[in-house]
Amino acid sequence: MIEEIRPVRVEPPPWWWWIRRSVELKRQQEMIERVRQLEAATRLRAAMATVSTVAAEPVDRSLPDLQSRGGLRRAILLREILGPPVGLR
């Protein structure tokens, strides 16, 4: 049995739908911006905590490690692993 295919008429949404949609999009954009600001503040706090921790450590603590051959090797290896990639130096 073959069914007849009839065209379907689709009506555009009412005018108020566009206003409500634009208000919702604006609210979402404000929320996205707020999340970005919070993430940036969190990253800044984490970086400042790291800097203050590193600055609080005594400098002489790492010097005995660098006086021995094995300690120097370990320091170079750690810098290669934990430091910036070669392409970014």
Stockholm file with secondary structure:
# STOCKHOLM 1.0

chainA/1-89         MIEEIRPVRVEPPPWWWWIRRSVELKRQQEMIERVRQLEAATRLRAAMATVSTVAAEPVDRSLPDLQSRGGLRRAILLREILGPPVGLR
#=GR chainA/1-89 SS CCCCCCCCCCCCCCHHHHHHHHHHHHHHHHHHHHHHHHHHHHHHHHHHHHHHHHHHSCGGGTHHHHHSHHHHHHHHHHHHHHSCCGGGC
#=GC SS_cons        CCCCCCCCCCCCCCHHHHHHHHHHHHHHHHHHHHHHHHHHHHHHHHHHHHHHHHHHSCGGGTHHHHHSHHHHHHHHHHHHHHSCCGGGC
//
